[in-house]
Amino acid sequence: MPDTIENLLTESRRYPAPAEFAAAANVDAGWYEHAAADPVAFWAEQAARLDWAEPWTSDHRWQAVTIAADGSASVPHAEWFAGGRLNVAVNCVDRHVAAGRGERIAFHFEGEPGDRRSISYRELQAEVARAANALTALGVGQGDRVVVYLPVIPETVIVTLAIARIGAIHSLVFGGFSSEALRFRVEDTGAKLVVTTDGQFRRGAAVAVKDAVDAAVEGIASVEHVLVVRRTGSAVTLREGRDVWWHDIVSTAPDTHEPEYFDAENPLFIIYTSGTTGKPKGLVHSSGGYLTHASWSHWAVFDAKDDDVYWCTADLAWVTAHSYVLYGPLSNGTTSVIYEGTPNTPTPERHFEIIQRYGVTTYYTAPTLVRTLMTWFPEGVPARHDLSTIRLLGSVGEAINPEAWVWFHEHIGGGRAPIVDTWWQSETGAAVMAPLPGVSTLKPGSALRALPGLSTLVVDGEGRRVANGEGGLLVVEGTWPGMARTVWGDPGRYRDSYWLRFAEQGYFFSGDGAKYDDEGDIWLLGRVDDVINVSGHRLSTIEIESALVSHPEVGEAGVAGVRDAITGEAIAAFVIPAGEHPATVEGWAALSDELGERLRAHVSAQIGAVAKPKHLHLVPDLPKTRSGKIMRRLLADIVDGRPLGDTTSLQDEAAPSRIAEIVRAQA
């Protein structure tokens, strides 16, 4: 079988750290050895980067899963920096003002309609104080849960920091989720307060929101108040005694607030997994350990500098934004950009305009957006846009295809900016694997290896490390400060989901497949359930997608396993073409027939005949979650004729029906 597309590319495409970048990088290669000598001591050093009101009494405690003679298993328990007291919001805002950096811009905000606002750290401190005072007036205190159902606007940042400031627990919910999805999270957390807007701007239109929130909280006894931000001017109904306007209670509150300080293990937030394979899990993250991990990894992985203008494009409700829009950058006093809208509103060039307007130096985004930009701009960024301020690029969310990596590097990074391809999860809290810019030789499509202070392995089903060149299951060895402490209200599920499978070895099971290359670097192969078994051959969806995307006529691809009477499973590929798009369903079917055999032959040449898709459909888009991940199970459902179920987490809920229509036309 021919070698994989990833290895073919890396044999000829390696990118050593640029000498000029390495000379000024925040970290060097010695950090790996230093951290490996004593990982707990290493993380204690990083915790000391923060401001603590009281020092901690214990660096780290860990109670691993133990299996009793009757087969029952204990629940794991971790502590980092317990006994130490700090305030997360003070570390993210107040300390920068106190250090004389209050006039530095914390955020440049760009709204979808074109409204703009730049907020200094001093202004942010006053806004957070007002919100903290207002929350206290509403009866919210330490340990209370607040669900935040807002778009990417300054108020989202402000209220999140205010919740942290008073020791309450926030749970951010994506503003495009359905009323049912919101209700589940409000009920599961037992939220005392829900924060929302009158409406949201989506693709150029003002969409009402408040009625959906009313339906979501109806009958939930824990909800005492709904705090409403006026964003679109949409008409709303306020329930007397429960609902309050932001401008009535927050904007009029005092702009100073005396903070309290909380134990490092005080819960900071609950974040829910996507729920594609069952009821969403509410992962609980701590204050001191999480902030230590998020702050240091932002500083190290993104080589944070005082003059950076940093843009992580994630929605504020996703864990990516928790760590790398909010807590990581703010703890380091960074200037960031936040943007409310979609990348193609009103034109596909919106991101380029924003990069140029604010002089963005670090651009951290998802592979799905990179692949989309490739289809929109196959020849690269239009010459009218100046992206020369970019010095560092980042990738997050799923494995980035090597061809997308190269396009990103050449066209967005100008061939000069290193790419930090990060691997981590909601469960890990912050980055676990990534290149260190200025240190690592980059391989397009590989996250390389674990960061200093962390350890990852690729193992077989028995927990044994697989050989170089082989694939297996990705695990994290040991514990780390940013790890989720439990699943809210269900510690047994936390144990069973992540720690029970490799309890004997003490490994955290990520649920991802991966492989080593010949040099021991790691390549992600997607979720374990994103592996297709064709006649006993286990094939990665990511690997097949990468082969398809390497073809010049392909812009993006999604691959799923579908039922097959002969081989058990067969490969179904859905391809967005790089060229012009047909105007009709019949046109798409004809294009599929025209390109199908060429693309199948290409995959066969790159990977082997066993990886050749049985079903191949040219489509205008793919079903993607709000965080940019392809929902491959929906592609399989379309081919297999199963009901699609809940599609509320999609960027575009109509995408599956358009794809299904094309599939039927080819039948």
SULPE-V12583 format. One record per residue. N is the residue number from 1. RES is the residue in three letters. SS is DSSP state (helix for helix, strand for strand, loop for the rest). OMEGA is omega in whole degrees, 0 to 359 (none if undefined). BURIAL is I if it has 16 or more other C-alpha atoms within 10 Angstrom, else O. Layout:
n: (N,N)
res: (RES,RES)
ss: (SS,SS)
omega: (OMEGA,OMEGA)
burial: (BURIAL,BURIAL)
//
This chain:
n: (1,2,3,4,5,6,7,8,9,10,11,12,13,14,15,16,17,18,19,20,21,22,23,24,25,26,27,28,29,30,31,32,33,34,35,36,37,38,39,40,41,42,43,44,45,46,47,48,49,50,51,52,53,54,55,56,57,58,59,60,61,62,63,64,65,66,67,68,69,70,71,72,73,74,75,76,77,78,79,80,81,82,83,84,85,86,87,88,89,90,91,92,93,94,95,96,97,98,99,100,101,102,103,104,105,106,107,108,109,110,111,112,113,114,115,116,117,118,119,120,121,122,123,124,125,126,127,128,129,130,131,132,133,134,135,136,137,138,139,140,141,142,143,144,145,146,147,148,149,150,151,152,153,154,155,156,157,158,159,160,161,162,163,164,165,166,167,168,169,170,171,172,173,174,175,176,177,178,179,180,181,182,183,184,185,186,187,188,189,190,191,192,193,194,195,196,197,198,199,200,201,202,203,204,205,206,207,208,209,210,211,212,213,214,215,216,217,218,219,220,221,222,223,224,225,226,227,228,229,230,231,232,233,234,235,236,237,238,239,240,241,242,243,244,245,246,247,248,249,250,251,252,253,254,255,256,257,258,259,260,261,262,263,264,265,266,267,268,269,270,271,272,273,274,275,276,277,278,279,280,281,282,283,284,285,286,287,288,289,290,291,292,293,294,295,296,297,298,299,300,301,302,303,304,305,306,307,308,309,310,311,312,313,314,315,316,317,318,319,320,321,322,323,324,325,326,327,328,329,330,331,332,333,334,335,336,337,338,339,340,341,342,343,344,345,346,347,348,349,350,351,352,353,354,355,356,357,358,359,360,361,362,363,364,365,366,367,368,369,370,371,372,373,374,375,376,377,378,379,380,381,382,383,384,385,386,387,388,389,390,391,392,393,394,395,396,397,398,399,400,401,402,403,404,405,406,407,408,409,410,411,412,413,414,415,416,417,418,419,420,421,422,423,424,425,426,427,428,429,430,431,432,433,434,435,436,437,438,439,440,441,442,443,444,445,446,447,448,449,450,451,452,453,454,455,456,457,458,459,460,461,462,463,464,465,466,467,468,469,470,471,472,473,474,475,476,477,478,479,480,481,482,483,484,485,486,487,488,489,490,491,492,493,494,495,496,497,498,499,500,501,502,503,504,505,506,507,508,509,510,511,512,513,514,515,516,517,518,519,520,521,522,523,524,525,526,527,528,529,530,531,532,533,534,535,536,537,538,539,540,541,542,543,544,545,546,547,548,549,550,551,552,553,554,555,556,557,558,559,560,561,562,563,564,565,566,567,568,569,570,571,572,573,574,575,576,577,578,579,580,581,582,583,584,585,586,587,588,589,590,591,592,593,594,595,596,597,598,599,600,601,602,603,604,605,606,607,608,609,610,611,612,613,614,615,616,617,618,619,620,621,622,623,624,625,626,627,628,629,630,631,632,633,634,635,636,637,638,639,640,641,642,643,644,645,646,647,648,649,650,651,652,653,654,655,656,657,658,659,660,661,662,663,664,665,666,667)
res: (MET,PRO,ASP,THR,ILE,GLU,ASN,LEU,LEU,THR,GLU,SER,ARG,ARG,TYR,PRO,ALA,PRO,ALA,GLU,PHE,ALA,ALA,ALA,ALA,ASN,VAL,ASP,ALA,GLY,TRP,TYR,GLU,HIS,ALA,ALA,ALA,ASP,PRO,VAL,ALA,PHE,TRP,ALA,GLU,GLN,ALA,ALA,ARG,LEU,ASP,TRP,ALA,GLU,PRO,TRP,THR,SER,ASP,HIS,ARG,TRP,GLN,ALA,VAL,THR,ILE,ALA,ALA,ASP,GLY,SER,ALA,SER,VAL,PRO,HIS,ALA,GLU,TRP,PHE,ALA,GLY,GLY,ARG,LEU,ASN,VAL,ALA,VAL,ASN,CYS,VAL,ASP,ARG,HIS,VAL,ALA,ALA,GLY,ARG,GLY,GLU,ARG,ILE,ALA,PHE,HIS,PHE,GLU,GLY,GLU,PRO,GLY,ASP,ARG,ARG,SER,ILE,SER,TYR,ARG,GLU,LEU,GLN,ALA,GLU,VAL,ALA,ARG,ALA,ALA,ASN,ALA,LEU,THR,ALA,LEU,GLY,VAL,GLY,GLN,GLY,ASP,ARG,VAL,VAL,VAL,TYR,LEU,PRO,VAL,ILE,PRO,GLU,THR,VAL,ILE,VAL,THR,LEU,ALA,ILE,ALA,ARG,ILE,GLY,ALA,ILE,HIS,SER,LEU,VAL,PHE,GLY,GLY,PHE,SER,SER,GLU,ALA,LEU,ARG,PHE,ARG,VAL,GLU,ASP,THR,GLY,ALA,LYS,LEU,VAL,VAL,THR,THR,ASP,GLY,GLN,PHE,ARG,ARG,GLY,ALA,ALA,VAL,ALA,VAL,LYS,ASP,ALA,VAL,ASP,ALA,ALA,VAL,GLU,GLY,ILE,ALA,SER,VAL,GLU,HIS,VAL,LEU,VAL,VAL,ARG,ARG,THR,GLY,SER,ALA,VAL,THR,LEU,ARG,GLU,GLY,ARG,ASP,VAL,TRP,TRP,HIS,ASP,ILE,VAL,SER,THR,ALA,PRO,ASP,THR,HIS,GLU,PRO,GLU,TYR,PHE,ASP,ALA,GLU,ASN,PRO,LEU,PHE,ILE,ILE,TYR,THR,SER,GLY,THR,THR,GLY,LYS,PRO,LYS,GLY,LEU,VAL,HIS,SER,SER,GLY,GLY,TYR,LEU,THR,HIS,ALA,SER,TRP,SER,HIS,TRP,ALA,VAL,PHE,ASP,ALA,LYS,ASP,ASP,ASP,VAL,TYR,TRP,CYS,THR,ALA,ASP,LEU,ALA,TRP,VAL,THR,ALA,HIS,SER,TYR,VAL,LEU,TYR,GLY,PRO,LEU,SER,ASN,GLY,THR,THR,SER,VAL,ILE,TYR,GLU,GLY,THR,PRO,ASN,THR,PRO,THR,PRO,GLU,ARG,HIS,PHE,GLU,ILE,ILE,GLN,ARG,TYR,GLY,VAL,THR,THR,TYR,TYR,THR,ALA,PRO,THR,LEU,VAL,ARG,THR,LEU,MET,THR,TRP,PHE,PRO,GLU,GLY,VAL,PRO,ALA,ARG,HIS,ASP,LEU,SER,THR,ILE,ARG,LEU,LEU,GLY,SER,VAL,GLY,GLU,ALA,ILE,ASN,PRO,GLU,ALA,TRP,VAL,TRP,PHE,HIS,GLU,HIS,ILE,GLY,GLY,GLY,ARG,ALA,PRO,ILE,VAL,ASP,THR,TRP,TRP,GLN,SER,GLU,THR,GLY,ALA,ALA,VAL,MET,ALA,PRO,LEU,PRO,GLY,VAL,SER,THR,LEU,LYS,PRO,GLY,SER,ALA,LEU,ARG,ALA,LEU,PRO,GLY,LEU,SER,THR,LEU,VAL,VAL,ASP,GLY,GLU,GLY,ARG,ARG,VAL,ALA,ASN,GLY,GLU,GLY,GLY,LEU,LEU,VAL,VAL,GLU,GLY,THR,TRP,PRO,GLY,MET,ALA,ARG,THR,VAL,TRP,GLY,ASP,PRO,GLY,ARG,TYR,ARG,ASP,SER,TYR,TRP,LEU,ARG,PHE,ALA,GLU,GLN,GLY,TYR,PHE,PHE,SER,GLY,ASP,GLY,ALA,LYS,TYR,ASP,ASP,GLU,GLY,ASP,ILE,TRP,LEU,LEU,GLY,ARG,VAL,ASP,ASP,VAL,ILE,ASN,VAL,SER,GLY,HIS,ARG,LEU,SER,THR,ILE,GLU,ILE,GLU,SER,ALA,LEU,VAL,SER,HIS,PRO,GLU,VAL,GLY,GLU,ALA,GLY,VAL,ALA,GLY,VAL,ARG,ASP,ALA,ILE,THR,GLY,GLU,ALA,ILE,ALA,ALA,PHE,VAL,ILE,PRO,ALA,GLY,GLU,HIS,PRO,ALA,THR,VAL,GLU,GLY,TRP,ALA,ALA,LEU,SER,ASP,GLU,LEU,GLY,GLU,ARG,LEU,ARG,ALA,HIS,VAL,SER,ALA,GLN,ILE,GLY,ALA,VAL,ALA,LYS,PRO,LYS,HIS,LEU,HIS,LEU,VAL,PRO,ASP,LEU,PRO,LYS,THR,ARG,SER,GLY,LYS,ILE,MET,ARG,ARG,LEU,LEU,ALA,ASP,ILE,VAL,ASP,GLY,ARG,PRO,LEU,GLY,ASP,THR,THR,SER,LEU,GLN,ASP,GLU,ALA,ALA,PRO,SER,ARG,ILE,ALA,GLU,ILE,VAL,ARG,ALA,GLN,ALA)
ss: (loop,loop,loop,loop,helix,helix,helix,helix,helix,helix,helix,helix,loop,strand,strand,loop,loop,loop,helix,helix,helix,helix,helix,helix,loop,loop,loop,loop,loop,helix,helix,helix,helix,helix,helix,helix,helix,loop,helix,helix,helix,helix,helix,helix,helix,helix,helix,loop,loop,loop,loop,loop,loop,strand,loop,loop,loop,strand,strand,strand,strand,strand,strand,loop,loop,loop,strand,loop,loop,loop,loop,loop,strand,loop,loop,loop,strand,strand,strand,strand,strand,strand,loop,loop,strand,strand,loop,helix,helix,helix,helix,helix,helix,helix,helix,helix,helix,helix,loop,loop,loop,loop,loop,loop,strand,strand,strand,strand,strand,strand,loop,loop,loop,loop,loop,strand,strand,strand,strand,strand,helix,helix,helix,helix,helix,helix,helix,helix,helix,helix,helix,helix,helix,helix,helix,helix,helix,loop,loop,loop,loop,loop,loop,loop,strand,strand,strand,strand,loop,loop,loop,loop,loop,helix,helix,helix,helix,helix,helix,helix,helix,helix,helix,helix,helix,loop,loop,loop,strand,strand,strand,strand,loop,loop,loop,loop,loop,loop,helix,helix,helix,helix,helix,helix,helix,helix,helix,helix,helix,loop,loop,loop,strand,strand,strand,strand,strand,loop,strand,strand,strand,strand,loop,loop,strand,strand,strand,strand,loop,helix,helix,helix,helix,helix,helix,helix,helix,loop,loop,loop,loop,loop,loop,loop,strand,strand,strand,strand,strand,loop,loop,loop,loop,loop,loop,loop,loop,loop,loop,loop,loop,loop,strand,strand,strand,helix,helix,helix,helix,loop,loop,loop,loop,loop,loop,loop,loop,loop,loop,loop,loop,strand,strand,loop,loop,loop,loop,loop,strand,strand,strand,strand,loop,loop,loop,loop,loop,loop,loop,loop,loop,strand,strand,strand,strand,loop,loop,helix,helix,helix,helix,helix,helix,helix,helix,helix,helix,helix,helix,helix,helix,loop,loop,loop,loop,loop,loop,loop,strand,strand,strand,strand,loop,loop,loop,loop,loop,loop,helix,helix,helix,helix,helix,helix,helix,helix,helix,helix,helix,helix,helix,loop,loop,loop,strand,strand,strand,strand,strand,loop,loop,loop,loop,loop,loop,loop,loop,loop,loop,helix,helix,helix,helix,helix,helix,helix,helix,helix,loop,loop,loop,strand,strand,strand,strand,strand,helix,helix,helix,helix,helix,helix,helix,helix,helix,helix,loop,loop,loop,loop,loop,loop,loop,loop,loop,loop,loop,loop,loop,loop,loop,strand,strand,strand,strand,strand,loop,loop,loop,loop,loop,helix,helix,helix,helix,helix,helix,helix,helix,helix,helix,helix,loop,loop,loop,loop,loop,strand,strand,strand,strand,loop,strand,loop,loop,loop,loop,loop,loop,loop,loop,loop,strand,loop,loop,loop,loop,loop,loop,loop,loop,strand,strand,loop,loop,loop,loop,strand,loop,strand,loop,loop,loop,loop,loop,strand,strand,strand,strand,loop,loop,loop,loop,loop,strand,loop,loop,loop,loop,loop,strand,strand,strand,strand,strand,strand,strand,loop,loop,loop,loop,loop,loop,loop,loop,strand,strand,loop,loop,loop,helix,helix,helix,helix,helix,helix,helix,helix,helix,loop,loop,loop,loop,loop,loop,loop,strand,strand,strand,strand,strand,strand,strand,strand,strand,strand,loop,loop,loop,loop,loop,strand,strand,strand,strand,strand,strand,helix,helix,helix,strand,strand,strand,strand,loop,loop,strand,strand,strand,strand,helix,helix,helix,helix,helix,helix,helix,helix,helix,loop,loop,loop,loop,strand,strand,strand,strand,strand,strand,strand,strand,strand,strand,strand,loop,loop,loop,strand,strand,strand,strand,strand,strand,strand,strand,strand,strand,loop,loop,loop,loop,loop,loop,loop,helix,helix,helix,helix,helix,helix,helix,helix,helix,helix,helix,helix,helix,helix,helix,helix,helix,helix,helix,helix,helix,helix,loop,loop,helix,helix,helix,loop,loop,loop,strand,strand,strand,strand,loop,loop,loop,loop,loop,strand,strand,loop,loop,loop,loop,strand,loop,helix,helix,helix,helix,helix,helix,helix,helix,helix,loop,loop,loop,loop,loop,loop,loop,loop,loop,strand,loop,loop,loop,loop,helix,helix,helix,helix,helix,helix,helix,helix,helix,helix,helix,helix,loop)
omega: (178,179,181,180,180,183,176,181,186,176,184,183,174,186,178,179,178,185,182,177,182,184,184,184,181,182,176,186,181,180,180,182,180,182,182,182,179,185,181,178,177,181,175,175,181,176,180,174,182,175,180,175,176,180,179,182,180,179,189,170,181,172,183,176,173,181,180,181,179,178,178,184,178,178,180,181,181,171,173,175,181,183,175,182,180,172,185,181,177,179,183,185,191,185,177,176,180,181,177,181,184,182,176,178,175,182,161,179,175,178,180,180,180,176,186,179,174,187,178,177,178,177,179,178,180,181,179,178,178,182,178,177,180,178,178,179,178,176,180,180,183,177,177,180,179,176,183,185,188,173,180,179,182,181,178,177,185,184,177,178,179,177,178,184,183,176,175,185,180,172,182,181,180,185,177,178,181,176,180,179,177,182,179,183,176,179,186,179,188,187,177,184,171,179,184,178,171,180,180,174,179,178,174,181,174,184,179,183,191,180,179,178,178,179,183,185,182,176,179,190,184,185,180,182,169,181,190,175,175,182,186,186,178,179,179,174,178,177,184,179,180,189,178,176,175,185,178,187,180,185,182,183,177,184,171,183,179,185,166,180,191,179,181,181,175,181,179,180,173,178,186,172,189,179,181,181,180,180,179,179,177,183,184,177,183,180,187,180,180,183,176,182,182,183,182,184,175,181,185,186,181,174,189,179,183,183,179,164,194,179,168,191,185,171,186,180,182,182,177,181,176,187,190,162,184,196,179,182,182,179,179,177,185,169,183,173,169,183,187,196,179,185,183,177,358,179,177,182,187,181,179,179,182,178,181,185,186,181,183,179,182,186,187,188,185,177,181,177,177,180,177,177,177,180,179,186,184,180,179,183,177,187,181,180,180,179,187,178,181,176,181,178,178,181,183,172,177,179,179,178,181,181,176,177,183,178,179,182,186,189,177,180,177,180,184,187,173,175,173,180,190,170,173,186,172,183,184,177,181,188,177,176,176,169,169,183,184,181,191,165,189,175,183,177,182,173,173,185,185,176,175,181,182,181,176,179,169,188,174,184,178,179,179,178,178,181,173,183,181,179,178,185,181,178,172,183,179,181,184,189,186,185,174,184,182,167,184,177,184,182,177,178,175,178,187,184,192,191,188,186,181,181,182,181,182,181,168,181,186,187,179,170,180,176,172,167,186,179,178,175,189,176,179,179,179,179,179,179,172,175,182,180,181,180,179,177,180,186,180,176,181,182,180,177,179,178,179,183,178,178,185,181,183,175,181,182,172,185,179,173,181,183,177,185,185,186,182,172,174,183,173,182,178,192,170,184,179,183,181,181,176,182,185,176,179,178,178,179,179,179,177,179,183,185,189,184,178,182,176,180,179,179,179,180,184,186,183,185,182,181,182,182,174,179,179,185,172,187,180,180,179,178,184,175,180,179,173,180,177,176,186,180,178,176,178,179,180,182,183,177,178,173,186,181,186,178,186,179,182,171,182,184,180,184,181,181,177,179,181,180,179,179,179,181,179,186,none)
burial: (O,O,O,I,I,I,I,O,I,I,O,O,O,O,I,O,I,I,O,O,I,I,O,O,I,I,I,I,O,O,O,I,O,O,I,O,O,O,I,I,I,I,I,I,O,I,I,O,O,I,I,I,O,O,O,I,O,O,I,I,O,O,O,I,I,I,O,O,O,O,O,O,I,I,I,I,O,I,I,I,I,I,I,I,I,I,I,I,I,I,I,I,I,I,I,I,I,O,O,O,I,I,O,I,I,I,I,I,I,I,I,I,I,O,O,O,O,I,I,I,I,I,I,I,I,I,I,I,I,I,I,I,I,I,I,O,O,I,O,I,I,I,I,I,I,I,I,I,I,I,I,I,I,I,I,I,I,I,I,I,I,I,I,I,I,I,I,I,I,I,I,I,I,I,I,I,I,I,I,O,I,I,I,O,I,I,I,O,I,I,I,I,I,I,I,I,I,I,I,I,I,I,O,O,O,I,O,I,I,I,O,O,I,I,O,I,I,O,O,O,O,O,I,I,I,I,I,I,I,I,I,I,O,O,O,O,O,I,O,O,O,O,I,I,I,I,O,O,I,I,O,O,I,O,I,O,I,O,I,O,I,I,I,I,I,I,I,I,I,I,I,I,I,I,O,O,O,O,O,I,I,I,I,I,I,I,I,I,I,I,I,I,I,I,I,I,I,I,I,I,I,I,I,I,I,O,O,I,I,I,I,I,I,I,I,I,I,I,I,I,I,I,I,I,I,I,I,I,I,I,I,I,I,I,I,I,I,I,I,I,I,I,I,O,O,O,O,O,I,I,I,I,I,I,I,I,O,O,I,I,I,I,I,I,I,I,I,I,I,I,I,I,I,I,I,I,I,I,O,I,I,O,O,O,O,I,I,I,I,I,I,I,I,I,I,I,I,I,I,I,I,I,I,I,I,I,I,I,I,O,I,I,I,I,O,I,I,I,I,I,I,I,I,I,I,I,I,I,I,I,I,I,I,I,I,I,I,I,I,I,O,I,I,I,I,I,I,I,I,I,I,I,I,I,I,I,I,I,I,O,O,O,I,O,I,I,I,O,O,O,I,I,I,I,I,I,O,O,I,I,I,I,I,I,I,I,I,I,O,O,I,O,I,I,I,O,I,I,I,I,I,I,I,O,I,I,I,I,I,I,O,I,I,I,I,I,I,O,O,O,I,I,I,I,I,I,I,I,O,I,I,I,I,I,O,O,O,O,I,I,I,I,I,I,I,I,I,I,I,I,I,O,I,I,I,I,I,I,I,I,I,I,I,O,O,O,O,O,I,I,I,I,I,I,I,I,I,I,O,O,O,I,O,O,I,O,O,I,I,I,I,I,O,O,I,I,O,O,I,I,O,I,I,I,I,I,I,O,O,I,I,I,I,O,I,I,I,I,I,I,I,I,I,I,I,I,I,I,I,I,I,I,I,I,I,I,I,I,I,O,O,O,O,O,O,O,I,I,I,I,I,I,O,O,I,I,O,O,I,I,I,I,I,O,O,I,O)
//
